[in-house]
């Protein structure tokens, strides 16, 4: 997911996306633990997406103040 796509979302959509990404990360870690993960680079990509979403949420929060 690109940062420009994330910036266009509102806070509700970002919170939902954050929850989805956290769930996906949990599932990827579980698959990795039982050696069924096909693409270990996906874990890193999901972590970066989580960071992008959190950054966008923080920017919205600061703009509101």
C-alpha positions in Angstrom: 0.0 0.0 0.0 1.3 3.4 -1.0 1.5 6.4 1.4 -0.5 8.5 -1.0 -3.4 6.0 -0.8 -3.2 6.1 3.0 -3.2 9.9 3.2 -6.5 10.0 1.2 -8.3 7.8 3.8 -10.3 9.3 6.7 -9.6 8.3 10.3 -12.4 5.6 10.4 -11.0 3.9 7.4 -7.5 4.1 8.8 -8.5 2.5 12.1 -10.2 -0.3 10.2 -7.2 -0.8 8.0 -4.9 -0.8 11.1 -7.0 -3.5 12.7 -6.9 -5.6 9.5 -3.1 -5.2 9.2 -2.6 -6.2 12.8 -4.7 -9.3 12.3 -2.7 -10.2 9.1 0.6 -9.7 10.9 -0.6 -12.1 13.7 -1.6 -14.7 11.1 1.8 -14.3 9.3 3.7 -14.7 12.5 1.7 -17.8 13.3 2.4 -19.3 9.9 6.1 -18.5 10.3 6.2 -20.3 13.7 4.8 -23.5 12.2 7.0 -23.2 9.0 4.1 -22.7 6.6 5.0 -19.2 5.5 5.8 -19.0 1.8 6.9 -15.3 1.6 8.7 -14.1 4.8 9.2 -10.7 3.2 5.5 -10.2 3.6 5.9 -9.8 7.4 8.2 -6.8 6.8 5.8 -5.3 4.3 2.9 -5.5 6.7 4.9 -3.9 9.5 5.8 -1.0 7.2 2.1 -0.6 6.2 1.2 -0.5 9.9 3.8 2.2 10.5 2.4 4.2 7.6 -1.1 4.0 8.9 -0.1 5.0 12.4 1.8 7.9 11.0 -1.2 9.1 9.0 -3.5 8.7 12.1 -1.1 10.8 14.1 -1.0 13.5 11.4 -4.8 13.7 11.5 -4.7 13.9 15.3 -2.2 16.7 15.2 -4.1 18.6 12.5 -7.3 18.4 14.6 -5.7 20.1 17.6 
